[in-house]
């Protein structure tokens, strides 16, 4: 269960990073 939570957290952080830095993609 903790693995699933960490996976979701990683995806959310990645999406936030992409939204904050769209010029790098």
N, C-alpha and C positions, 0 to 999 in steps of 0.2 A: 504493500500500500504506500509506503514511504517512497518507493521507487517511482510510482505513478505520480505522486505529488511533486517530486523533484523534476520529473520530465515536464509536467505542465508548467512549473515555475520557470524552467529553462526556456520553454517556448514563449511564454509571456514576456520574459526579459528580452529575448531576441526580437520579438515584434516591437517592443517599446524602443529598442535600440535602432531598429530600422526606421521607425516613425520619427525619431529624433534626428537621425542622420540619413536622410533620404538621398543626399547628394553623393554618398559613397556607393550607391547601388544602381 
